Amino acid sequence: MLKGLISAEDCAACRLCCIFDGCDVAGTPVITPETKEKIISLLPEQRFIELGGALRLCMKPLPGGEAQCPLLDPERGCIMGGEKPFECALWPVTVMRRDESLVLTLSPDCPVANSRPPELIRRICAGIAEEVFKEAERCPALIRPCKDGAVICAEQGKE
Ligand code: SF4
C-alpha cells in the first residue's frame, strides 16, 4: 500500500490486492531473499515457488479458483506490517519497463487510488520514483513488462 495515496483503513476494508487468480502465479508478489527470511520467521512452514528466476509465495487456494496470500490475517490484515514485499508496499503502483526506461504505473484495479486526483498521484510517484527505480534495478524480477494502455505516473529520467 503506497502511503499518502491510500490509508491503512481503506486497505483493510478492501484487501483485493491480496487475492489472486489461482492460475496467475506471475501476478503474485516477488519475494526477495531478505523478505523470505522475515516470512520464515513469522510462518516457518511457509512454502515458496520459483518462477522466472524469482521466488513467490505458495498461495492458499480459495473456492472458485482464486487464491489468497498466506500472509493475510482475517483480523489483522497483512502480518508483514512495515516489512511487506516491495511490490505490496508500492501497490497500486508498479514498476514496469517501457522501451529502455523504467516507469511507474497505476493499477486500474484499486478503486481507492483511482478516485484520487491524478495530480496527487503524479506528485507522490515523482517523490518516490528515483529510490524505487534504484531498488528495482537491484532486483530486476521486480520490473514487469509495460502493458498497452498502462497509466504512467512517473518515468525514469524525467521530473
Ligand atoms: S504480503 Fe501482505 S500485502 Fe502482500 S499480498 Fe500478502 S497479505 Fe497482501
Backbone and ligand atoms as CSV (ligand in chain L), in Angstrom:
chain,resi,resn,atom,element,x,y,z
A,1,MET,N,N,0.837,-1.194,0.000
A,1,MET,CA,C,0.000,0.000,0.000
A,1,MET,C,C,0.872,1.245,0.000
A,2,LEU,N,N,0.725,2.067,-1.004
A,2,LEU,CA,C,1.558,3.259,-1.118
A,2,LEU,C,C,1.033,4.344,-0.174
A,3,LYS,N,N,1.866,4.680,0.817
A,3,LYS,CA,C,1.445,5.668,1.821
A,3,LYS,C,C,1.201,7.022,1.157
A,4,GLY,N,N,0.219,7.728,1.653
A,4,GLY,CA,C,-0.099,9.040,1.103
A,4,GLY,C,C,-1.174,8.945,0.035
A,5,LEU,N,N,-1.271,7.758,-0.577
A,5,LEU,CA,C,-2.265,7.573,-1.640
A,5,LEU,C,C,-3.480,6.825,-1.099
A,6,ILE,N,N,-3.207,5.853,-0.242
A,6,ILE,CA,C,-4.282,5.030,0.327
A,6,ILE,C,C,-4.052,4.965,1.833
A,7,SER,N,N,-5.124,5.017,2.607
A,7,SER,CA,C,-4.954,4.893,4.066
A,7,SER,C,C,-4.982,3.416,4.465
A,8,ALA,N,N,-4.436,3.132,5.639
A,8,ALA,CA,C,-4.446,1.750,6.144
A,8,ALA,C,C,-5.886,1.264,6.291
A,9,GLU,N,N,-6.791,2.178,6.658
A,9,GLU,CA,C,-8.200,1.804,6.838
A,9,GLU,C,C,-8.831,1.401,5.503
A,10,ASP,N,N,-8.516,2.178,4.446
A,10,ASP,CA,C,-9.049,1.839,3.115
A,10,ASP,C,C,-8.576,0.452,2.709
A,11,CYS,N,N,-7.282,0.198,2.948
A,11,CYS,CA,C,-6.691,-1.081,2.558
A,11,CYS,C,C,-7.335,-2.227,3.330
A,12,ALA,N,N,-7.491,-2.027,4.640
A,12,ALA,CA,C,-8.038,-3.091,5.488
A,12,ALA,C,C,-9.463,-3.430,5.076
A,13,ALA,N,N,-10.193,-2.433,4.590
A,13,ALA,CA,C,-11.586,-2.675,4.223
A,13,ALA,C,C,-11.698,-3.373,2.866
A,14,CYS,N,N,-10.640,-3.402,2.093
A,14,CYS,CA,C,-10.707,-3.919,0.725
A,14,CYS,C,C,-9.968,-5.253,0.585
A,15,ARG,N,N,-8.667,-5.243,0.658
A,15,ARG,CA,C,-7.792,-6.431,0.567
A,15,ARG,C,C,-7.831,-7.128,-0.788
A,16,LEU,N,N,-8.398,-6.456,-1.772
A,16,LEU,CA,C,-8.490,-7.015,-3.120
A,16,LEU,C,C,-7.122,-7.441,-3.647
A,17,CYS,N,N,-6.095,-6.654,-3.298
A,17,CYS,CA,C,-4.776,-6.916,-3.876
A,17,CYS,C,C,-4.050,-8.063,-3.188
A,18,CYS,N,N,-4.671,-8.690,-2.200
A,18,CYS,CA,C,-4.059,-9.857,-1.541
A,18,CYS,C,C,-4.735,-11.154,-1.985
A,19,ILE,N,N,-5.676,-11.045,-2.928
A,19,ILE,CA,C,-6.370,-12.198,-3.506
A,19,ILE,C,C,-5.999,-12.240,-4.983
A,20,PHE,N,N,-5.673,-13.420,-5.467
A,20,PHE,CA,C,-5.149,-13.553,-6.832
A,20,PHE,C,C,-5.944,-14.584,-7.613
A,21,ASP,N,N,-5.824,-14.498,-8.924
A,21,ASP,CA,C,-6.331,-15.567,-9.775
A,21,ASP,C,C,-5.453,-16.789,-9.473
A,22,GLY,N,N,-6.069,-17.899,-9.125
A,22,GLY,CA,C,-5.310,-19.083,-8.708
A,22,GLY,C,C,-4.322,-19.581,-9.751
A,23,CYS,N,N,-4.543,-19.259,-11.020
A,23,CYS,CA,C,-3.640,-19.735,-12.088
A,23,CYS,C,C,-2.530,-18.722,-12.377
A,24,ASP,N,N,-2.643,-17.539,-11.834
A,24,ASP,CA,C,-1.716,-16.470,-12.209
A,24,ASP,C,C,-0.590,-16.323,-11.177
A,25,VAL,N,N,0.321,-17.287,-11.179
A,25,VAL,CA,C,1.433,-17.235,-10.213
A,25,VAL,C,C,2.287,-15.991,-10.474
A,26,ALA,N,N,2.460,-15.645,-11.752
A,26,ALA,CA,C,3.301,-14.490,-12.094
A,26,ALA,C,C,2.708,-13.175,-11.583
A,27,GLY,N,N,1.417,-13.180,-11.291
A,27,GLY,CA,C,0.779,-11.960,-10.789
A,27,GLY,C,C,0.964,-11.761,-9.293
A,28,THR,N,N,1.542,-12.745,-8.618
A,28,THR,CA,C,1.744,-12.629,-7.163
A,28,THR,C,C,3.067,-11.910,-6.886
A,29,PRO,N,N,3.221,-11.345,-5.685
A,29,PRO,CA,C,4.429,-10.540,-5.443
A,29,PRO,C,C,5.727,-11.348,-5.463
A,30,VAL,N,N,6.766,-10.722,-5.998
A,30,VAL,CA,C,8.115,-11.301,-5.969
A,30,VAL,C,C,8.636,-11.218,-4.532
A,31,ILE,N,N,9.243,-12.294,-4.088
A,31,ILE,CA,C,9.796,-12.333,-2.722
A,31,ILE,C,C,11.320,-12.304,-2.815
A,32,THR,N,N,11.909,-11.250,-2.277
A,32,THR,CA,C,13.376,-11.156,-2.282
A,32,THR,C,C,13.933,-12.025,-1.144
A,33,PRO,N,N,15.226,-12.367,-1.179
A,33,PRO,CA,C,15.793,-13.193,-0.106
A,33,PRO,C,C,15.596,-12.570,1.283
A,34,GLU,N,N,15.708,-11.244,1.378
A,34,GLU,CA,C,15.530,-10.586,2.684
A,34,GLU,C,C,14.085,-10.766,3.175
A,35,THR,N,N,13.143,-10.590,2.251
A,35,THR,CA,C,11.730,-10.724,2.643
A,35,THR,C,C,11.422,-12.174,3.008
A,36,LYS,N,N,12.049,-13.112,2.294
A,36,LYS,CA,C,11.820,-14.526,2.609
A,36,LYS,C,C,12.218,-14.823,4.061
A,37,GLU,N,N,13.341,-14.284,4.475
A,37,GLU,CA,C,13.793,-14.519,5.862
A,37,GLU,C,C,12.757,-14.037,6.869
A,38,LYS,N,N,12.208,-12.872,6.606
A,38,LYS,CA,C,11.190,-12.316,7.518
A,38,LYS,C,C,9.944,-13.209,7.520
A,39,ILE,N,N,9.544,-13.666,6.340
A,39,ILE,CA,C,8.339,-14.504,6.241
A,39,ILE,C,C,8.545,-15.808,7.033
A,40,ILE,N,N,9.710,-16.415,6.859
A,40,ILE,CA,C,10.001,-17.679,7.561
A,40,ILE,C,C,9.997,-17.469,9.082
A,41,SER,N,N,10.434,-16.281,9.507
A,41,SER,CA,C,10.440,-16.029,10.957
A,41,SER,C,C,9.011,-15.934,11.500
A,42,LEU,N,N,8.074,-15.553,10.643
A,42,LEU,CA,C,6.677,-15.440,11.081
A,42,LEU,C,C,5.899,-16.729,10.822
A,43,LEU,N,N,6.193,-17.354,9.680
A,43,LEU,CA,C,5.479,-18.579,9.280
A,43,LEU,C,C,6.513,-19.623,8.852
A,44,PRO,N,N,7.085,-20.352,9.812
A,44,PRO,CA,C,8.183,-21.267,9.478
A,44,PRO,C,C,7.809,-22.349,8.455
A,45,GLU,N,N,6.522,-22.686,8.373
A,45,GLU,CA,C,6.096,-23.754,7.443
A,45,GLU,C,C,5.826,-23.234,6.036
A,46,GLN,N,N,5.906,-21.917,5.835
A,46,GLN,CA,C,5.527,-21.357,4.530
A,46,GLN,C,C,6.396,-21.917,3.406
A,47,ARG,N,N,5.746,-22.274,2.301
A,47,ARG,CA,C,6.479,-22.792,1.142
A,47,ARG,C,C,6.516,-21.729,0.043
A,48,PHE,N,N,7.511,-21.875,-0.834
A,48,PHE,CA,C,7.735,-20.894,-1.900
A,48,PHE,C,C,7.820,-21.628,-3.227
A,49,ILE,N,N,7.637,-20.876,-4.293
A,49,ILE,CA,C,7.738,-21.448,-5.626
A,49,ILE,C,C,8.661,-20.535,-6.425
A,50,GLU,N,N,9.465,-21.117,-7.319
A,50,GLU,CA,C,10.347,-20.290,-8.134
A,50,GLU,C,C,9.751,-20.164,-9.529
A,51,LEU,N,N,9.687,-18.947,-10.020
A,51,LEU,CA,C,9.123,-18.734,-11.352
A,51,LEU,C,C,9.918,-17.635,-12.044
A,52,GLY,N,N,10.466,-17.947,-13.198
A,52,GLY,CA,C,11.201,-16.944,-13.977
A,52,GLY,C,C,12.320,-16.291,-13.200
A,53,GLY,N,N,13.012,-17.066,-12.372
A,53,GLY,CA,C,14.148,-16.515,-11.638
A,53,GLY,C,C,13.755,-15.755,-10.389
A,54,ALA,N,N,12.472,-15.772,-10.041
A,54,ALA,CA,C,12.040,-15.062,-8.830
A,54,ALA,C,C,11.264,-16.004,-7.920
A,55,LEU,N,N,11.362,-15.716,-6.653
A,55,LEU,CA,C,10.668,-16.519,-5.649
A,55,LEU,C,C,9.275,-15.920,-5.409
A,56,ARG,N,N,8.288,-16.795,-5.240
A,56,ARG,CA,C,6.913,-16.344,-4.928
A,56,ARG,C,C,6.376,-17.213,-3.802
A,57,LEU,N,N,5.344,-16.708,-3.151
A,57,LEU,CA,C,4.705,-17.472,-2.073
A,57,LEU,C,C,3.772,-18.522,-2.636
A,58,CYS,N,N,3.721,-19.703,-2.039
A,58,CYS,CA,C,2.644,-20.644,-2.345
A,58,CYS,C,C,1.393,-20.071,-1.694
A,59,MET,N,N,0.365,-19.853,-2.503
A,59,MET,CA,C,-0.854,-19.193,-2.027
A,59,MET,C,C,-1.831,-20.202,-1.433
A,60,LYS,N,N,-2.803,-19.694,-0.697
A,60,LYS,CA,C,-3.872,-20.542,-0.127
A,60,LYS,C,C,-5.017,-20.598,-1.123
A,61,PRO,N,N,-5.348,-21.782,-1.640
A,61,PRO,CA,C,-6.452,-21.843,-2.603
A,61,PRO,C,C,-7.789,-21.459,-1.942
A,62,LEU,N,N,-8.611,-20.759,-2.688
A,62,LEU,CA,C,-9.949,-20.385,-2.210
A,62,LEU,C,C,-10.979,-21.057,-3.114
A,63,PRO,N,N,-12.198,-21.232,-2.650
A,63,PRO,CA,C,-13.223,-21.787,-3.540
A,63,PRO,C,C,-13.418,-20.860,-4.734
A,64,GLY,N,N,-13.676,-21.402,-5.909
A,64,GLY,CA,C,-13.943,-20.569,-7.089
A,64,GLY,C,C,-12.710,-20.270,-7.908
A,65,GLY,N,N,-11.566,-20.874,-7.573
A,65,GLY,CA,C,-10.376,-20.711,-8.412
A,65,GLY,C,C,-9.471,-19.562,-8.018
A,66,GLU,N,N,-9.844,-18.818,-6.966
A,66,GLU,CA,C,-8.949,-17.742,-6.516
A,66,GLU,C,C,-7.976,-18.279,-5.463
A,67,ALA,N,N,-7.004,-17.466,-5.131
A,67,ALA,CA,C,-6.022,-17.863,-4.120
A,67,ALA,C,C,-5.702,-16.640,-3.271
A,68,GLN,N,N,-5.516,-16.895,-1.974
A,68,GLN,CA,C,-5.265,-15.786,-1.041
A,68,GLN,C,C,-3.829,-15.846,-0.543
A,69,CYS,N,N,-3.259,-14.685,-0.328
A,69,CYS,CA,C,-1.905,-14.642,0.227
A,69,CYS,C,C,-1.924,-15.237,1.638
A,70,PRO,N,N,-0.990,-16.130,1.941
A,70,PRO,CA,C,-0.958,-16.749,3.270
A,70,PRO,C,C,-0.578,-15.768,4.382
A,71,LEU,N,N,-0.107,-14.579,3.987
A,71,LEU,CA,C,0.294,-13.579,4.988
A,71,LEU,C,C,-0.868,-12.654,5.375
A,72,LEU,N,N,-2.021,-12.914,4.770
A,72,LEU,CA,C,-3.193,-12.082,5.072
A,72,LEU,C,C,-3.959,-12.700,6.235
A,73,ASP,N,N,-3.961,-12.012,7.363
A,73,ASP,CA,C,-4.700,-12.475,8.536
A,73,ASP,C,C,-6.102,-11.868,8.472
A,74,PRO,N,N,-7.144,-12.682,8.699
A,74,PRO,CA,C,-8.501,-12.148,8.557
A,74,PRO,C,C,-8.809,-10.999,9.517
A,75,GLU,N,N,-8.157,-11.009,10.678
A,75,GLU,CA,C,-8.438,-9.941,11.658
A,75,GLU,C,C,-7.469,-8.763,11.508
A,76,ARG,N,N,-6.172,-9.073,11.315
A,76,ARG,CA,C,-5.146,-8.023,11.402
A,76,ARG,C,C,-4.687,-7.499,10.047
A,77,GLY,N,N,-5.127,-8.117,8.972
A,77,GLY,CA,C,-4.609,-7.732,7.653
A,77,GLY,C,C,-3.247,-8.369,7.422
A,78,CYS,N,N,-2.388,-7.710,6.680
A,78,CYS,CA,C,-1.072,-8.279,6.332
A,78,CYS,C,C,-0.201,-8.385,7.589
A,79,ILE,N,N,0.295,-9.592,7.845
A,79,ILE,CA,C,1.087,-9.778,9.070
A,79,ILE,C,C,2.516,-9.254,8.913
A,80,MET,N,N,2.874,-8.788,7.712
A,80,MET,CA,C,4.237,-8.288,7.483
A,80,MET,C,C,4.422,-6.858,7.984
A,81,GLY,N,N,3.337,-6.189,8.316
A,81,GLY,CA,C,3.450,-4.820,8.827
A,81,GLY,C,C,4.273,-3.936,7.901
A,82,GLY,N,N,5.300,-3.299,8.450
A,82,GLY,CA,C,6.136,-2.383,7.664
A,82,GLY,C,C,7.201,-3.092,6.838
A,83,GLU,N,N,7.189,-4.427,6.812
A,83,GLU,CA,C,8.208,-5.162,6.041
A,83,GLU,C,C,7.582,-5.976,4.902
A,84,LYS,N,N,6.557,-5.417,4.320
A,84,LYS,CA,C,5.868,-6.092,3.215
A,84,LYS,C,C,6.794,-6.285,2.017
A,85,PRO,N,N,6.489,-7.257,1.153
A,85,PRO,CA,C,7.241,-7.362,-0.102
A,85,PRO,C,C,7.202,-6.026,-0.855
A,86,PHE,N,N,8.283,-5.752,-1.570
A,86,PHE,CA,C,8.442,-4.488,-2.303
A,86,PHE,C,C,7.178,-4.109,-3.088
A,87,GLU,N,N,6.661,-5.061,-3.869
A,87,GLU,CA,C,5.516,-4.732,-4.730
A,87,GLU,C,C,4.253,-4.439,-3.919
A,88,CYS,N,N,4.122,-5.079,-2.746
A,88,CYS,CA,C,2.949,-4.816,-1.898
A,88,CYS,C,C,3.049,-3.422,-1.281
A,89,ALA,N,N,4.265,-3.052,-0.862
A,89,ALA,CA,C,4.455,-1.737,-0.253
A,89,ALA,C,C,4.191,-0.627,-1.277
A,90,LEU,N,N,4.395,-0.936,-2.535
A,90,LEU,CA,C,4.249,0.065,-3.595
A,90,LEU,C,C,2.822,0.089,-4.181
A,91,TRP,N,N,2.127,-1.024,-4.036
A,91,TRP,CA,C,0.795,-1.165,-4.627
A,91,TRP,C,C,-0.120,0.011,-4.270
A,92,PRO,N,N,-0.928,0.507,-5.203
A,92,PRO,CA,C,-1.296,0.054,-6.546
A,92,PRO,C,C,-0.392,0.589,-7.655
A,93,VAL,N,N,0.804,1.009,-7.278
A,93,VAL,CA,C,1.776,1.459,-8.276
A,93,VAL,C,C,2.743,0.301,-8.532
A,94,THR,N,N,3.143,0.136,-9.783
A,94,THR,CA,C,4.020,-0.969,-10.175
A,94,THR,C,C,5.170,-0.428,-11.011
A,95,VAL,N,N,6.353,-1.031,-10.855
A,95,VAL,CA,C,7.492,-0.652,-11.709
A,95,VAL,C,C,7.416,-1.482,-12.980
A,96,MET,N,N,7.449,-0.806,-14.111
A,96,MET,CA,C,7.421,-1.503,-15.408
A,96,MET,C,C,8.522,-0.977,-16.299
A,97,ARG,N,N,8.898,-1.817,-17.271
A,97,ARG,CA,C,9.878,-1.361,-18.265
A,97,ARG,C,C,9.135,-0.996,-19.534
A,98,ARG,N,N,9.356,0.249,-19.989
A,98,ARG,CA,C,8.791,0.677,-21.264
A,98,ARG,C,C,9.948,1.110,-22.145
A,99,ASP,N,N,10.145,0.397,-23.249
A,99,ASP,CA,C,11.327,0.587,-24.091
A,99,ASP,C,C,12.574,0.463,-23.218
A,100,GLU,N,N,13.402,1.513,-23.207
A,100,GLU,CA,C,14.663,1.402,-22.462
A,100,GLU,C,C,14.560,1.921,-21.029
A,101,SER,N,N,13.431,2.566,-20.693
A,101,SER,CA,C,13.401,3.171,-19.355
A,101,SER,C,C,12.342,2.532,-18.456
A,102,LEU,N,N,12.492,2.786,-17.171
A,102,LEU,CA,C,11.527,2.292,-16.194
A,102,LEU,C,C,10.449,3.340,-15.979
A,103,VAL,N,N,9.241,2.863,-15.710
A,103,VAL,CA,C,8.126,3.770,-15.428
A,103,VAL,C,C,7.384,3.251,-14.204
A,104,LEU,N,N,6.651,4.149,-13.559
A,104,LEU,CA,C,5.713,3.745,-12.512
A,104,LEU,C,C,4.317,3.833,-13.111
A,105,THR,N,N,3.537,2.779,-12.934
A,105,THR,CA,C,2.184,2.775,-13.493
A,105,THR,C,C,1.169,2.573,-12.377
A,106,LEU,N,N,-0.041,3.037,-12.611
A,106,LEU,CA,C,-1.117,2.895,-11.617
A,106,LEU,C,C,-2.048,1.776,-12.062
A,107,SER,N,N,-2.304,0.827,-11.157
A,107,SER,CA,C,-3.218,-0.265,-11.489
A,107,SER,C,C,-4.649,0.247,-11.592
A,108,PRO,N,N,-5.398,-0.218,-12.585
A,108,PRO,CA,C,-6.809,0.178,-12.665
A,108,PRO,C,C,-7.668,-0.591,-11.659
A,109,ASP,N,N,-7.057,-1.565,-10.961
A,109,ASP,CA,C,-7.850,-2.441,-10.077
A,109,ASP,C,C,-8.102,-1.864,-8.691
A,110,CYS,N,N,-7.377,-0.800,-8.324
A,110,CYS,CA,C,-7.555,-0.259,-6.969
A,110,CYS,C,C,-8.582,0.875,-7.017
A,111,PRO,N,N,-9.778,0.643,-6.453
A,111,PRO,CA,C,-10.816,1.673,-6.540
A,111,PRO,C,C,-10.472,2.929,-5.763
A,112,VAL,N,N,-9.752,2.797,-4.663
A,112,VAL,CA,C,-9.445,3.973,-3.837
A,112,VAL,C,C,-8.459,4.876,-4.573
A,113,ALA,N,N,-7.340,4.302,-5.026
A,113,ALA,CA,C,-6.316,5.119,-5.696
A,113,ALA,C,C,-6.887,5.782,-6.952
A,114,ASN,N,N,-7.740,5.054,-7.649
A,114,ASN,CA,C,-8.277,5.608,-8.888
A,114,ASN,C,C,-9.306,6.706,-8.651
A,115,SER,N,N,-9.713,6.893,-7.378
A,115,SER,CA,C,-10.624,8.007,-7.074
A,115,SER,C,C,-9.840,9.258,-6.667
A,116,ARG,N,N,-8.516,9.135,-6.537
A,116,ARG,CA,C,-7.680,10.275,-6.133
A,116,ARG,C,C,-7.378,11.172,-7.339
A,117,PRO,N,N,-7.131,12.475,-7.093
A,117,PRO,CA,C,-6.810,13.379,-8.205
A,117,PRO,C,C,-5.508,12.934,-8.894
A,118,PRO,N,N,-5.491,12.891,-10.227
A,118,PRO,CA,C,-4.284,12.475,-10.950
A,118,PRO,C,C,-3.047,13.273,-10.558
A,119,GLU,N,N,-3.234,14.551,-10.230
A,119,GLU,CA,C,-2.086,15.390,-9.867
A,119,GLU,C,C,-1.441,14.891,-8.565
A,120,LEU,N,N,-2.273,14.469,-7.626
A,120,LEU,CA,C,-1.755,13.934,-6.354
A,120,LEU,C,C,-0.974,12.647,-6.626
A,121,ILE,N,N,-1.513,11.794,-7.473
A,121,ILE,CA,C,-0.851,10.515,-7.793
A,121,ILE,C,C,0.514,10.789,-8.435
A,122,ARG,N,N,0.542,11.723,-9.380
A,122,ARG,CA,C,1.816,12.041,-10.058
A,122,ARG,C,C,2.828,12.627,-9.074
A,123,ARG,N,N,2.336,13.470,-8.160
A,123,ARG,CA,C,3.254,14.096,-7.198
A,123,ARG,C,C,3.865,13.044,-6.262
A,124,ILE,N,N,3.020,12.145,-5.779
A,124,ILE,CA,C,3.520,11.092,-4.879
A,124,ILE,C,C,4.523,10.207,-5.628
A,125,CYS,N,N,4.187,9.844,-6.849
A,125,CYS,CA,C,5.081,8.965,-7.631
A,125,CYS,C,C,6.406,9.664,-7.941
A,126,ALA,N,N,6.336,10.945,-8.259
A,126,ALA,CA,C,7.577,11.678,-8.551
A,126,ALA,C,C,8.490,11.688,-7.328
A,127,GLY,N,N,7.881,11.743,-6.151
A,127,GLY,CA,C,8.664,11.802,-4.906
A,127,GLY,C,C,9.373,10.502,-4.566
A,128,ILE,N,N,8.871,9.384,-5.069
A,128,ILE,CA,C,9.478,8.088,-4.709
A,128,ILE,C,C,10.218,7.441,-5.875
A,129,ALA,N,N,10.023,7.988,-7.089
A,129,ALA,CA,C,10.470,7.289,-8.299
A,129,ALA,C,C,11.957,6.919,-8.273
A,130,GLU,N,N,12.811,7.858,-7.942
A,130,GLU,CA,C,14.251,7.597,-8.030
A,130,GLU,C,C,14.656,6.421,-7.141
A,131,GLU,N,N,14.176,6.449,-5.901
A,131,GLU,CA,C,14.523,5.389,-4.944
A,131,GLU,C,C,13.939,4.039,-5.386
A,132,VAL,N,N,12.711,4.072,-5.880
A,132,VAL,CA,C,12.046,2.834,-6.317
A,132,VAL,C,C,12.758,2.235,-7.529
A,133,PHE,N,N,13.147,3.071,-8.489
A,133,PHE,CA,C,13.847,2.560,-9.686
A,133,PHE,C,C,15.196,1.949,-9.294
A,134,LYS,N,N,15.859,2.565,-8.330
A,134,LYS,CA,C,17.157,2.056,-7.881
A,134,LYS,C,C,16.982,0.657,-7.277
A,135,GLU,N,N,15.979,0.506,-6.455
A,135,GLU,CA,C,15.723,-0.793,-5.818
A,135,GLU,C,C,15.330,-1.842,-6.868
A,136,ALA,N,N,14.502,-1.440,-7.835
A,136,ALA,CA,C,14.065,-2.380,-8.873
A,136,ALA,C,C,15.253,-2.813,-9.738
A,137,GLU,N,N,16.180,-1.919,-9.980
A,137,GLU,CA,C,17.349,-2.295,-10.795
A,137,GLU,C,C,18.261,-3.256,-10.028
A,138,ARG,N,N,18.219,-3.187,-8.714
A,138,ARG,CA,C,18.993,-4.115,-7.891
A,138,ARG,C,C,18.403,-5.528,-7.972
A,139,CYS,N,N,17.097,-5.607,-8.212
A,139,CYS,CA,C,16.406,-6.905,-8.296
A,139,CYS,C,C,15.469,-6.858,-9.510
A,140,PRO,N,N,15.986,-7.140,-10.719
A,140,PRO,CA,C,15.207,-6.949,-11.946
A,140,PRO,C,C,13.899,-7.743,-12.005
A,141,ALA,N,N,13.759,-8.787,-11.174
A,141,ALA,CA,C,12.492,-9.543,-11.170
A,141,ALA,C,C,11.323,-8.653,-10.736
A,142,LEU,N,N,11.649,-7.536,-10.074
A,142,LEU,CA,C,10.597,-6.623,-9.611
A,142,LEU,C,C,10.049,-5.752,-10.747
A,143,ILE,N,N,10.681,-5.824,-11.916
A,143,ILE,CA,C,10.272,-4.974,-13.047
A,143,ILE,C,C,9.371,-5.790,-13.967
A,144,ARG,N,N,8.167,-5.311,-14.151
A,144,ARG,CA,C,7.210,-6.037,-15.006
A,144,ARG,C,C,7.137,-5.369,-16.373
A,145,PRO,N,N,6.760,-6.127,-17.401
A,145,PRO,CA,C,6.664,-5.512,-18.724
A,145,PRO,C,C,5.494,-4.517,-18.773
A,146,CYS,N,N,5.686,-3.425,-19.478
A,146,CYS,CA,C,4.648,-2.392,-19.562
A,146,CYS,C,C,3.575,-2.812,-20.563
A,147,LYS,N,N,2.324,-2.771,-20.097
A,147,LYS,CA,C,1.210,-3.171,-20.966
A,147,LYS,C,C,0.695,-1.959,-21.751
A,148,ASP,N,N,0.102,-2.246,-22.916
A,148,ASP,CA,C,-0.530,-1.174,-23.688
A,148,ASP,C,C,-1.614,-0.531,-22.824
A,149,GLY,N,N,-1.682,0.772,-22.864
A,149,GLY,CA,C,-2.739,1.475,-22.138
A,149,GLY,C,C,-2.448,1.689,-20.665
A,150,ALA,N,N,-1.261,1.279,-20.202
A,150,ALA,CA,C,-0.938,1.453,-18.783
A,150,ALA,C,C,-0.913,2.953,-18.445
A,151,VAL,N,N,-1.393,3.276,-17.248
A,151,VAL,CA,C,-1.393,4.677,-16.806
A,151,VAL,C,C,-0.029,4.973,-16.187
A,152,ILE,N,N,0.758,5.803,-16.878
A,152,ILE,CA,C,2.113,6.131,-16.416
A,152,ILE,C,C,2.046,7.300,-15.438
A,153,CYS,N,N,2.646,7.104,-14.258
A,153,CYS,CA,C,2.630,8.166,-13.241
A,153,CYS,C,C,3.996,8.819,-13.092
A,154,ALA,N,N,5.059,8.143,-13.479
A,154,ALA,CA,C,6.406,8.724,-13.402
A,154,ALA,C,C,7.290,7.940,-14.364
A,155,GLU,N,N,8.307,8.622,-14.874
A,155,GLU,CA,C,9.192,7.979,-15.847
A,155,GLU,C,C,10.626,8.269,-15.460
A,156,GLN,N,N,11.470,7.266,-15.604
A,156,GLN,CA,C,12.884,7.389,-15.253
A,156,GLN,C,C,13.523,8.525,-16.051
A,157,GLY,N,N,14.271,9.373,-15.344
A,157,GLY,CA,C,14.997,10.452,-16.025
A,157,GLY,C,C,14.151,11.673,-16.323
A,158,LYS,N,N,12.859,11.621,-15.940
A,158,LYS,CA,C,12.005,12.802,-16.173
A,158,LYS,C,C,11.441,13.274,-14.851
A,159,GLU,N,N,11.392,14.573,-14.651
A,159,GLU,CA,C,10.871,15.145,-13.392
A,159,GLU,C,C,9.363,15.066,-13.383
L,1,SF4,S1,S,2.346,-9.845,1.596
L,1,SF4,FE1,FE,0.784,-8.733,2.697
L,1,SF4,S2,S,0.185,-7.028,1.344
L,1,SF4,FE2,FE,1.323,-8.544,0.091
L,1,SF4,S3,S,-0.257,-9.833,-0.834
L,1,SF4,FE3,FE,0.410,-10.819,1.094
L,1,SF4,S4,S,-1.023,-10.090,2.680
L,1,SF4,FE4,FE,-1.227,-8.743,0.885
